[in-house]
Amino acid sequence: MMRIAWGLLLGLLLVRSASANPIRANTPGTGVFQSSGLLVGAVADQKTGGGTDLLRLSSFVELRYTPDTHWVFGIRVPYLVESQVQREGLPSLTASGLGDLALSVKHRFYRWVGPWADRHAAVEVGLKLPSGATDRPVDPALPVSLRNRLQPGTGSTDAFVDVVYQQARHRFVAAAHCGYRYNTEGDGGYRQGNEAQLNLSATVPAYLGGQILGAVAGAWALRGSFGLEGALGATLPSGSPARALGVEILLSAVLMFVITAVATDTRAVGQLAAIAIGGTVALDALWGGPITGASMNPARSFGPALVAGLWRDHWIYWLGPLLGATLGAALYQGLRWPPPRKD
């Protein structure tokens, strides 16, 4: 599990193209390289229900060919897929191996480029082939659905279609992705069912990478000094995932509201900003700490989770702070009146 987690970290920080001529700065989602390119990355997926957590981590390489600015052809090879099932009161089960090969064609039907800004929209269709491992030994007492999902491969030929929109300005990138997957019958006559997805993301690449590296380095320093004492401060919810998500959204919204007020409003006393922000963090930790650990920052949760290997309900500490921070900043912008002058 640790090697896949490290692959996830490298995937966030490394995009490498071979013999590529970039049309513009590297922006994710719709493909901006002309000629050929090699993408290295990782994908993490967690499903929770009925007292069972299913975590799937996949490291992959993808060869892309872009004959012009509107078409991208890709072959994705998940060279290592590791699945883990965690059930209440029972030991966790894992299986790993080669994943299913995926072929895709992406067409970019809209592109606008301005000074230090661009927008893209694309549609992608593809086929997933039954090339992954499906013979890994698993506990026969598991329900048939878990036995099949635990395998690195599905043994089925599946089709998918995705629509992607993204816009970038300076260092900021925002994207939306909507997809549908049709799964056919796999090995043993089992069919996983069709899937629909909607993903929203916002990225500040330089700051995100720096915070994640800092969090991981800090967690390793703690482990080297004290071992796994206190689980390195890993954030784990004490109640239901829904309650923990709501608390993280609220804590992050309050913190971002205060930051936006004292750091961006010219009417605020700048010298007191540190006291206001620090006091808010302390109050959030006192109130929300027993419930969620009061993360308020995805990187703060990622570092201890990676080094300690504790991934239970980890998605909460990405979705909650991102939604809460957006809500807090938008709320203060709506209340700010009159708007600050631009000199």
Stockholm file with secondary structure:
# STOCKHOLM 1.0

chainA/1-343         MMRIAWGLLLGLLLVRSASANPIRANTPGTGVFQSSGLLVGAVADQKTGGGTDLLRLSSFVELRYTPDTHWVFGIRVPYLVESQVQREGLPSLTASGLGDLALSVKHRFYRWVGPWADRHAAVEVGLKLPSGATDRPVDPALPVSLRNRLQPGTGSTDAFVDVVYQQARHRFVAAAHCGYRYNTEGDGGYRQGNEAQLNLSATVPAYLGGQILGAVAGAWALRGSFGLEGALGATLPSGSPARALGVEILLSAVLMFVITAVATDTRAVGQLAAIAIGGTVALDALWGGPITGASMNPARSFGPALVAGLWRDHWIYWLGPLLGATLGAALYQGLRWPPPRKD
#=GR chainA/1-343 SS CHHHHHHHHHHHHCCCCSSEEESSSCCSSSCCEEEEEEEEEEEEEEEEETTEEEEEEEEEEEEEEEEETTEEEEEEEEEEEEEEEEETTSCCEEEEECCCCEEEEEEEEEEEEETTEEEEEEEEEEEECSCSCCCCCCCTTSCHHHHHHHSSCCSSCEEEEEEEEEEEETTEEEEEEEEEEECCCCGGGCCCCCEEEEEEEEECHHHHHHHHHHHHHHHHHHHHHHTTGGGGGCCCCSSCHHHHHHHHHHHHHHHHHHHHHHHHCTTSCGGGHHHHHHHHHHHHHHHHHHHHCCCCSHHHHHHHHHHHTCCTTTTHHHHHHHHHHHHHHHHHHHHCCSCCCCC
#=GC SS_cons         CHHHHHHHHHHHHCCCCSSEEESSSCCSSSCCEEEEEEEEEEEEEEEEETTEEEEEEEEEEEEEEEEETTEEEEEEEEEEEEEEEEETTSCCEEEEECCCCEEEEEEEEEEEEETTEEEEEEEEEEEECSCSCCCCCCCTTSCHHHHHHHSSCCSSCEEEEEEEEEEEETTEEEEEEEEEEECCCCGGGCCCCCEEEEEEEEECHHHHHHHHHHHHHHHHHHHHHHTTGGGGGCCCCSSCHHHHHHHHHHHHHHHHHHHHHHHHCTTSCGGGHHHHHHHHHHHHHHHHHHHHCCCCSHHHHHHHHHHHTCCTTTTHHHHHHHHHHHHHHHHHHHHCCSCCCCC
//
